[in-house]
């Protein structure tokens, strides 16, 4: 199994090299935008390739990569359900900032430079196995110093000094010297030039699986923390805790990206120490027909939080890198089941109890509704006829208007208990009354 590693390096072009490199970036970026518009018109790749080569004076490989990038942008926009004709290369945010009439000249100059860098300051070239690396943007070594050899066209080559302090640089140098393919993306940012080099590396075999149990992870934005729960292979709770994540939501993008790696590393380190696989929630939320853990306000927070998605992605990457098995489970009602069933039993927080449910779900363990809760449901059913008794206390679901609504008994319990319909007062943060109810029912303390 393979993983893609991307490392960052810094380029140091001389003055005359900067001019040639800037011109090459401008032509390639223009070629990409032109290809995007022609693809919208339905032009075929072969026909478009010849047109772009003559129009922009780029070789076939540069043109091929520009078409590929344009196709990926177009596909991404269509998958998001947006209008591809409204794509703004360079970024919508910067575009609308520049349209503002309330910018100072210094701010406008800053945004304009950033806009031009994003719109015109990119160059990309894919690696090729048959050509032993990368023909257009190739890393070479001379006397212990690394250079990027840039194909500038017309049989001209630039040899630009290249430095990197990335911890994977030695691995890349070894891979490069073995003539493995790698892709290179050049990006200009505030008069500085960066190279992002991507290559494939073998993933280790999964050494830590779910034979000893699992660690469930519940990510929370408000307040910002990661709740975790460790379970044995029989599903019983062994240990639990919380990891504060205050830096994941605030500060600059680069800072948030850095701390996403830091927190993901803490989770994987925990899995390595406990010798158990990781279970996380699958956040593919499309159905808006009924409410669950990730509906409504929490759903909107999660969907619009890039930090949340980045943290999950980094946990997956690091888990694979260290040979830790990872599973994704349905997030529906993990918080509700944890809050009503396990939080009062084990004196857990709502989030830690949700992590416990996630871990159990990762081992395919079903959640049976406690006896006292089933008695409450029967009493409610006799009054309203709204709860099916065919579930036998399990999460079987109930058919309503031809659609199955899973976990409906838990839904009814949540509404009844948290609004105080079955207690003398509604429950907010203090879930201790539920413990007395689970043990003795409504007759005592209820």
LUMROGU-276954 format. One record per residue (C-alpha): chain; z, y, x. Coordinates in steps of 0.02 Angstrom, whole numbers, always signed. Layout:
REM residues N
+-------+--------+--------+--------+
! chain !     zz !     yy !     xx !
+-------+--------+--------+--------+
!     A !      Z !      Y !      X !
...
+-------+--------+--------+--------+
This chain:
REM residues 446
+-------+--------+--------+--------+
! chain !     zz !     yy !     xx !
+-------+--------+--------+--------+
!     A !     +0 !     +0 !     +0 !
!     A !    -47 !   +173 !    +63 !
!     A !    +33 !   +345 !    +53 !
!     A !    -47 !   +513 !    +91 !
!     A !    +46 !   +621 !   +217 !
!     A !     +6 !   +807 !   +232 !
!     A !    +65 !   +906 !   +381 !
!     A !    +52 !  +1092 !   +412 !
!     A !    -10 !  +1168 !   +574 !
!     A !    -39 !  +1346 !   +631 !
!     A !   -206 !  +1408 !   +696 !
!     A !   -221 !  +1546 !   +826 !
!     A !   -402 !  +1609 !   +825 !
!     A !   -460 !  +1747 !   +939 !
!     A !   -533 !  +1908 !   +868 !
!     A !   -715 !  +1852 !   +875 !
!     A !   -665 !  +1680 !   +807 !
!     A !   -576 !  +1764 !   +660 !
!     A !   -735 !  +1851 !   +605 !
!     A !   -837 !  +1690 !   +607 !
!     A !   -698 !  +1592 !   +522 !
!     A !   -674 !  +1724 !   +386 !
!     A !   -860 !  +1724 !   +350 !
!     A !   -864 !  +1533 !   +340 !
!     A !   -714 !  +1534 !   +221 !
!     A !   -795 !  +1667 !   +112 !
!     A !   -959 !  +1569 !    +98 !
!     A !   -871 !  +1405 !    +60 !
!     A !   -758 !  +1484 !    -73 !
!     A !   -909 !  +1568 !   -153 !
!     A !  -1001 !  +1402 !   -149 !
!     A !   -856 !  +1319 !   -240 !
!     A !   -852 !  +1451 !   -377 !
!     A !  -1042 !  +1444 !   -398 !
!     A !  -1035 !  +1253 !   -409 !
!     A !   -900 !  +1265 !   -542 !
!     A !  -1009 !  +1377 !   -651 !
!     A !  -1162 !  +1268 !   -628 !
!     A !  -1062 !  +1112 !   -672 !
!     A !  -1012 !  +1199 !   -832 !
!     A !  -1197 !  +1218 !   -871 !
!     A !  -1220 !  +1031 !   -849 !
!     A !  -1313 !  +1027 !   -683 !
!     A !  -1316 !   +862 !   -588 !
!     A !  -1235 !   +846 !   -417 !
!     A !  -1396 !   +802 !   -322 !
!     A !  -1492 !   +948 !   -394 !
!     A !  -1346 !  +1065 !   -365 !
!     A !  -1319 !  +1008 !   -186 !
!     A !  -1494 !  +1061 !   -129 !
!     A !  -1477 !  +1228 !   -217 !
!     A !  -1309 !  +1266 !   -137 !
!     A !  -1366 !  +1221 !    +39 !
!     A !  -1510 !  +1343 !    +34 !
!     A !  -1410 !  +1478 !    -56 !
!     A !  -1254 !  +1481 !    +54 !
!     A !  -1319 !  +1413 !   +219 !
!     A !  -1187 !  +1275 !   +229 !
!     A !  -1216 !  +1097 !   +288 !
!     A !  -1219 !   +954 !   +164 !
!     A !  -1040 !   +899 !   +199 !
!     A !   -966 !  +1071 !   +164 !
!     A !  -1069 !  +1082 !     +5 !
!     A !  -1017 !   +908 !    -50 !
!     A !   -834 !   +954 !    -30 !
!     A !   -858 !  +1117 !   -125 !
!     A !   -936 !  +1021 !   -271 !
!     A !   -794 !   +894 !   -266 !
!     A !   -663 !  +1032 !   -272 !
!     A !   -754 !  +1118 !   -416 !
!     A !   -761 !   +953 !   -512 !
!     A !   -574 !   +926 !   -489 !
!     A !   -534 !  +1101 !   -553 !
!     A !   -647 !  +1074 !   -703 !
!     A !   -570 !   +905 !   -742 !
!     A !   -394 !   +973 !   -726 !
!     A !   -428 !  +1118 !   -843 !
!     A !   -505 !  +1004 !   -974 !
!     A !   -357 !   +883 !   -964 !
!     A !   -240 !  +1029 !   -997 !
!     A !   -343 !  +1073 !  -1151 !
!     A !   -387 !  +1247 !  -1086 !
!     A !   -552 !  +1338 !  -1092 !
!     A !   -640 !  +1312 !   -923 !
!     A !   -740 !  +1472 !   -947 !
!     A !   -579 !  +1571 !   -931 !
!     A !   -533 !  +1502 !   -759 !
!     A !   -488 !  +1641 !   -636 !
!     A !   -509 !  +1589 !   -455 !
!     A !   -373 !  +1674 !   -354 !
!     A !   -242 !  +1654 !   -490 !
!     A !   -213 !  +1731 !   -661 !
!     A !    -45 !  +1806 !   -613 !
!     A !   -118 !  +1907 !   -469 !
!     A !   -269 !  +1953 !   -573 !
!     A !   -165 !  +2031 !   -711 !
!     A !    -49 !  +2114 !   -586 !
!     A !   -199 !  +2200 !   -507 !
!     A !   -253 !  +2259 !   -680 !
!     A !    -86 !  +2346 !   -705 !
!     A !    -93 !  +2536 !   -701 !
!     A !    +86 !  +2553 !   -643 !
!     A !    +70 !  +2487 !   -466 !
!     A !   +102 !  +2593 !   -313 !
!     A !    -35 !  +2598 !   -183 !
!     A !    +70 !  +2489 !    -68 !
!     A !    +96 !  +2357 !   -204 !
!     A !    -87 !  +2360 !   -252 !
!     A !   -140 !  +2337 !    -71 !
!     A !    -19 !  +2191 !    -51 !
!     A !    -79 !  +2103 !   -210 !
!     A !   -260 !  +2135 !   -168 !
!     A !   -241 !  +2055 !     +2 !
!     A !   -153 !  +1904 !    -74 !
!     A !   -289 !  +1891 !   -206 !
!     A !   -428 !  +1895 !    -76 !
!     A !   -340 !  +1763 !    +29 !
!     A !   -328 !  +1645 !   -119 !
!     A !   -501 !  +1681 !   -184 !
!     A !   -599 !  +1692 !    -21 !
!     A !   -487 !  +1622 !   +116 !
!     A !   -506 !  +1433 !    +97 !
!     A !   -609 !  +1301 !   +186 !
!     A !   -597 !  +1114 !   +154 !
!     A !   -675 !   +959 !   +233 !
!     A !   -644 !   +777 !   +190 !
!     A !   -622 !   +640 !   +318 !
!     A !   -750 !   +502 !   +337 !
!     A !   -713 !   +325 !   +396 !
!     A !   -893 !   +298 !   +452 !
!     A !   -888 !   +455 !   +561 !
!     A !   -720 !   +419 !   +645 !
!     A !   -617 !   +562 !   +577 !
!     A !   -685 !   +727 !   +516 !
!     A !   -852 !   +797 !   +572 !
!     A !   -836 !   +977 !   +510 !
!     A !   -652 !  +1007 !   +550 !
!     A !   -598 !   +892 !   +691 !
!     A !   -435 !   +895 !   +789 !
!     A !   -460 !   +865 !   +974 !
!     A !   -342 !   +855 !  +1122 !
!     A !   -370 !   +926 !  +1295 !
!     A !   -237 !   +914 !  +1431 !
!     A !    -97 !   +894 !  +1305 !
!     A !   -153 !  +1043 !  +1201 !
!     A !   -228 !  +1023 !  +1026 !
!     A !   -376 !  +1119 !   +958 !
!     A !   -468 !  +1122 !   +793 !
!     A !   -655 !  +1107 !   +818 !
!     A !   -737 !  +1200 !   +674 !
!     A !   -920 !  +1174 !   +631 !
!     A !   -981 !  +1353 !   +603 !
!     A !  -1163 !  +1303 !   +571 !
!     A !  -1323 !  +1330 !   +671 !
!     A !  -1256 !  +1215 !   +807 !
!     A !  -1107 !  +1330 !   +837 !
!     A !   -929 !  +1267 !   +859 !
!     A !   -763 !  +1355 !   +864 !
!     A !   -621 !  +1283 !   +966 !
!     A !   -462 !  +1359 !   +895 !
!     A !   -290 !  +1326 !   +966 !
!     A !   -182 !  +1221 !   +850 !
!     A !     +8 !  +1202 !   +851 !
!     A !   +125 !  +1106 !   +737 !
!     A !   +312 !  +1069 !   +737 !
!     A !   +298 !   +947 !   +592 !
!     A !   +399 !   +788 !   +618 !
!     A !   +246 !   +683 !   +570 !
!     A !   +134 !   +765 !   +701 !
!     A !   +158 !   +624 !   +827 !
!     A !   +110 !   +497 !   +695 !
!     A !    -45 !   +599 !   +655 !
!     A !    -92 !   +615 !   +838 !
!     A !    -80 !   +426 !   +855 !
!     A !   -184 !   +402 !   +698 !
!     A !   -311 !   +531 !   +756 !
!     A !   -332 !   +452 !   +926 !
!     A !   -369 !   +288 !   +837 !
!     A !   -511 !   +378 !   +746 !
!     A !   -442 !   +361 !   +571 !
!     A !   -509 !   +480 !   +438 !
!     A !   -412 !   +636 !   +390 !
!     A !   -448 !   +785 !   +278 !
!     A !   -418 !   +965 !   +331 !
!     A !   -391 !  +1118 !   +222 !
!     A !   -388 !  +1290 !   +304 !
!     A !   -298 !  +1432 !   +216 !
!     A !   -281 !  +1614 !   +263 !
!     A !   -115 !  +1695 !   +214 !
!     A !    -71 !  +1874 !   +260 !
!     A !   -184 !  +1876 !   +415 !
!     A !   -116 !  +1708 !   +473 !
!     A !   -215 !  +1546 !   +473 !
!     A !   -146 !  +1376 !   +426 !
!     A !   -217 !  +1200 !   +429 !
!     A !   -156 !  +1067 !   +308 !
!     A !   -203 !   +897 !   +376 !
!     A !   -193 !   +745 !   +262 !
!     A !   -207 !   +563 !   +315 !
!     A !   -158 !   +393 !   +247 !
!     A !    -12 !   +292 !   +311 !
!     A !    +51 !   +119 !   +266 !
!     A !   +202 !   +113 !   +150 !
!     A !   +342 !     -7 !   +196 !
!     A !   +370 !   -159 !    +87 !
!     A !   +499 !   -135 !    -50 !
!     A !   +661 !   -193 !    +30 !
!     A !   +782 !   -126 !   -102 !
!     A !   +751 !   -185 !   -280 !
!     A !   +851 !   -210 !   -440 !
!     A !   +925 !   -380 !   -399 !
!     A !  +1096 !   -301 !   -364 !
!     A !  +1091 !   -175 !   -506 !
!     A !  +1023 !     +1 !   -523 !
!     A !  +1060 !   +186 !   -504 !
!     A !  +1016 !   +293 !   -655 !
!     A !   +970 !   +476 !   -627 !
!     A !   +986 !   +614 !   -757 !
!     A !   +914 !   +783 !   -703 !
!     A !   +986 !   +938 !   -785 !
!     A !   +929 !  +1117 !   -774 !
!     A !  +1071 !  +1201 !   -867 !
!     A !  +1192 !  +1188 !   -780 !
!     A !  +1091 !  +1139 !   -629 !
!     A !  +1145 !   +968 !   -565 !
!     A !  +1093 !   +786 !   -548 !
!     A !  +1205 !   +660 !   -635 !
!     A !  +1199 !   +481 !   -570 !
!     A !  +1277 !   +315 !   -620 !
!     A !  +1278 !   +152 !   -523 !
!     A !  +1281 !    -11 !   -620 !
!     A !  +1300 !   -193 !   -572 !
!     A !  +1165 !   -320 !   -611 !
!     A !  +1256 !   -366 !   -772 !
!     A !  +1247 !   -184 !   -831 !
!     A !  +1430 !   -138 !   -804 !
!     A !  +1473 !    +31 !   -731 !
!     A !  +1525 !    +31 !   -548 !
!     A !  +1525 !   +212 !   -490 !
!     A !  +1458 !   +382 !   -541 !
!     A !  +1448 !   +562 !   -486 !
!     A !  +1354 !   +727 !   -490 !
!     A !  +1251 !   +821 !   -361 !
!     A !  +1245 !  +1011 !   -386 !
!     A !  +1069 !  +1083 !   -371 !
!     A !  +1094 !  +1273 !   -375 !
!     A !   +946 !  +1312 !   -263 !
!     A !   +817 !  +1215 !   -363 !
!     A !   +787 !  +1348 !   -494 !
!     A !   +815 !  +1514 !   -405 !
!     A !   +735 !  +1603 !   -259 !
!     A !   +561 !  +1601 !   -187 !
!     A !   +440 !  +1456 !   -212 !
!     A !   +454 !  +1401 !    -30 !
!     A !   +643 !  +1393 !    -45 !
!     A !   +635 !  +1291 !   -205 !
!     A !   +509 !  +1171 !   -125 !
!     A !   +623 !  +1146 !    +24 !
!     A !   +776 !  +1108 !    -81 !
!     A !   +677 !   +990 !   -192 !
!     A !   +653 !   +883 !    -36 !
!     A !   +838 !   +903 !    +10 !
!     A !   +901 !   +844 !   -161 !
!     A !   +773 !   +704 !   -171 !
!     A !   +831 !   +645 !     -1 !
!     A !  +1011 !   +639 !    -65 !
!     A !   +959 !   +528 !   -210 !
!     A !   +861 !   +407 !    -99 !
!     A !  +1002 !   +406 !    +29 !
!     A !  +1121 !   +357 !   -112 !
!     A !  +1005 !   +214 !   -162 !
!     A !   +999 !   +154 !    +18 !
!     A !  +1189 !   +157 !    +32 !
!     A !  +1214 !    +65 !   -133 !
!     A !  +1068 !    -55 !   -100 !
!     A !  +1000 !    -29 !   -276 !
!     A !   +837 !    +32 !   -353 !
!     A !   +820 !   +201 !   -439 !
!     A !   +788 !   +226 !   -625 !
!     A !   +723 !   +394 !   -688 !
!     A !   +659 !   +458 !   -853 !
!     A !   +474 !   +463 !   -889 !
!     A !   +436 !   +639 !   -944 !
!     A !   +269 !   +614 !  -1030 !
!     A !   +311 !   +707 !  -1191 !
!     A !   +166 !   +720 !  -1313 !
!     A !   +234 !   +673 !  -1484 !
!     A !   +301 !   +823 !  -1579 !
!     A !   +329 !   +728 !  -1741 !
!     A !   +514 !   +691 !  -1719 !
!     A !   +661 !   +748 !  -1616 !
!     A !   +741 !   +658 !  -1470 !
!     A !   +819 !   +700 !  -1302 !
!     A !   +666 !   +794 !  -1241 !
!     A !   +613 !   +885 !  -1397 !
!     A !   +639 !  +1067 !  -1441 !
!     A !   +719 !  +1186 !  -1317 !
!     A !   +754 !  +1058 !  -1181 !
!     A !   +575 !   +997 !  -1192 !
!     A !   +508 !  +1172 !  -1165 !
!     A !   +624 !  +1199 !  -1018 !
!     A !   +569 !  +1037 !   -936 !
!     A !   +383 !  +1060 !   -969 !
!     A !   +381 !  +1235 !   -897 !
!     A !   +491 !  +1198 !   -748 !
!     A !   +387 !  +1159 !   -596 !
!     A !   +548 !  +1133 !   -497 !
!     A !   +596 !   +990 !   -612 !
!     A !   +428 !   +906 !   -593 !
!     A !   +427 !   +933 !   -405 !
!     A !   +599 !   +853 !   -387 !
!     A !   +542 !   +698 !   -482 !
!     A !   +382 !   +687 !   -379 !
!     A !   +480 !   +700 !   -216 !
!     A !   +604 !   +567 !   -270 !
!     A !   +456 !   +451 !   -301 !
!     A !   +376 !   +492 !   -133 !
!     A !   +535 !   +466 !    -32 !
!     A !   +581 !   +307 !   -127 !
!     A !   +412 !   +231 !    -83 !
!     A !   +426 !   +294 !    +95 !
!     A !   +595 !   +207 !   +121 !
!     A !   +552 !    +49 !    +25 !
!     A !   +663 !    +84 !   -125 !
!     A !   +602 !    +19 !   -294 !
!     A !   +589 !   +149 !   -431 !
!     A !   +566 !   +130 !   -619 !
!     A !   +528 !   +253 !   -757 !
!     A !   +601 !   +226 !   -930 !
!     A !   +583 !   +302 !  -1102 !
!     A !   +699 !   +454 !  -1111 !
!     A !   +725 !   +447 !  -1299 !
!     A !   +908 !   +464 !  -1351 !
!     A !   +983 !   +428 !  -1180 !
!     A !  +1095 !   +582 !  -1197 !
!     A !  +1146 !   +541 !  -1376 !
!     A !  +1187 !   +358 !  -1340 !
!     A !  +1281 !   +406 !  -1182 !
!     A !  +1378 !   +544 !  -1270 !
!     A !  +1428 !   +443 !  -1422 !
!     A !  +1456 !   +272 !  -1342 !
!     A !  +1497 !   +282 !  -1158 !
!     A !  +1567 !   +456 !  -1127 !
!     A !  +1723 !   +424 !  -1233 !
!     A !  +1744 !   +245 !  -1170 !
!     A !  +1742 !   +285 !   -984 !
!     A !  +1792 !   +470 !   -988 !
!     A !  +1621 !   +521 !   -923 !
!     A !  +1531 !   +685 !   -943 !
!     A !  +1386 !   +687 !  -1065 !
!     A !  +1260 !   +693 !   -921 !
!     A !  +1341 !   +554 !   -820 !
!     A !  +1347 !   +446 !   -976 !
!     A !  +1161 !   +480 !  -1001 !
!     A !  +1129 !   +424 !   -821 !
!     A !  +1224 !   +263 !   -862 !
!     A !  +1111 !   +231 !  -1012 !
!     A !   +957 !   +265 !   -904 !
!     A !  +1016 !   +139 !   -774 !
!     A !  +1046 !     +6 !   -908 !
!     A !   +877 !    +40 !   -984 !
!     A !   +800 !    +13 !   -813 !
!     A !   +871 !   -164 !   -816 !
!     A !   +801 !   -188 !   -993 !
!     A !   +975 !   -196 !  -1070 !
!     A !   +982 !   -150 !  -1254 !
!     A !  +1114 !    -37 !  -1328 !
!     A !  +1208 !   -114 !  -1474 !
!     A !  +1295 !     +8 !  -1590 !
!     A !  +1485 !    -20 !  -1583 !
!     A !  +1566 !   -108 !  -1730 !
!     A !  +1663 !    +46 !  -1790 !
!     A !  +1504 !   +150 !  -1789 !
!     A !  +1414 !    +16 !  -1889 !
!     A !  +1552 !    +24 !  -2019 !
!     A !  +1529 !   +212 !  -2028 !
!     A !  +1342 !   +190 !  -2051 !
!     A !  +1371 !    +68 !  -2193 !
!     A !  +1487 !   +191 !  -2277 !
!     A !  +1356 !   +327 !  -2260 !
!     A !  +1222 !   +209 !  -2323 !
!     A !  +1322 !   +171 !  -2480 !
!     A !  +1330 !   +358 !  -2512 !
!     A !  +1155 !   +414 !  -2467 !
!     A !  +1051 !   +255 !  -2449 !
!     A !   +974 !   +337 !  -2296 !
!     A !  +1013 !   +210 !  -2160 !
!     A !   +934 !    +38 !  -2149 !
!     A !  +1056 !   -107 !  -2128 !
!     A !   +922 !   -219 !  -2055 !
!     A !   +950 !   -154 !  -1878 !
!     A !  +1108 !   -258 !  -1852 !
!     A !  +1170 !   -119 !  -1741 !
!     A !  +1021 !   -122 !  -1623 !
!     A !   +885 !     +5 !  -1587 !
!     A !   +751 !    -71 !  -1699 !
!     A !   +689 !    +88 !  -1781 !
!     A !   +651 !   +131 !  -1962 !
!     A !   +482 !   +153 !  -2046 !
!     A !   +460 !   +322 !  -2132 !
!     A !   +292 !   +364 !  -2212 !
!     A !   +203 !   +233 !  -2108 !
!     A !   +279 !   +295 !  -1944 !
!     A !   +418 !   +209 !  -1848 !
!     A !   +560 !   +322 !  -1798 !
!     A !   +660 !   +236 !  -1659 !
!     A !   +848 !   +254 !  -1642 !
!     A !   +873 !   +323 !  -1818 !
!     A !  +1051 !   +252 !  -1833 !
!     A !  +1099 !   +348 !  -1675 !
!     A !  +1019 !   +502 !  -1751 !
!     A !  +1123 !   +487 !  -1908 !
!     A !  +1281 !   +461 !  -1806 !
!     A !  +1245 !   +611 !  -1698 !
!     A !  +1222 !   +726 !  -1847 !
!     A !  +1373 !   +657 !  -1939 !
!     A !  +1491 !   +659 !  -1790 !
!     A !  +1441 !   +819 !  -1704 !
!     A !  +1442 !   +921 !  -1864 !
!     A !  +1613 !   +855 !  -1912 !
!     A !  +1554 !   +761 !  -2067 !
!     A !  +1656 !   +607 !  -2015 !
!     A !  +1796 !   +697 !  -1924 !
!     A !  +1915 !   +837 !  -1967 !
!     A !  +1822 !   +949 !  -1846 !
!     A !  +1650 !   +954 !  -1761 !
!     A !  +1633 !   +890 !  -1582 !
!     A !  +1573 !  +1005 !  -1445 !
!     A !  +1626 !   +967 !  -1267 !
!     A !  +1783 !   +866 !  -1306 !
!     A !  +1727 !   +690 !  -1350 !
!     A !  +1902 !   +612 !  -1341 !
!     A !  +1917 !   +590 !  -1532 !
!     A !  +1773 !   +466 !  -1522 !
!     A !  +1875 !   +351 !  -1411 !
!     A !  +2009 !   +334 !  -1546 !
!     A !  +1873 !   +305 !  -1674 !
!     A !  +1790 !   +169 !  -1570 !
!     A !  +1955 !    +77 !  -1551 !
!     A !  +2035 !   +100 !  -1721 !
!     A !  +1903 !   +171 !  -1837 !
!     A !  +1924 !   +313 !  -1959 !
!     A !  +2093 !   +252 !  -2015 !
!     A !  +2183 !   +321 !  -1861 !
!     A !  +2155 !   +489 !  -1783 !
!     A !  +1995 !   +512 !  -1883 !
+-------+--------+--------+--------+
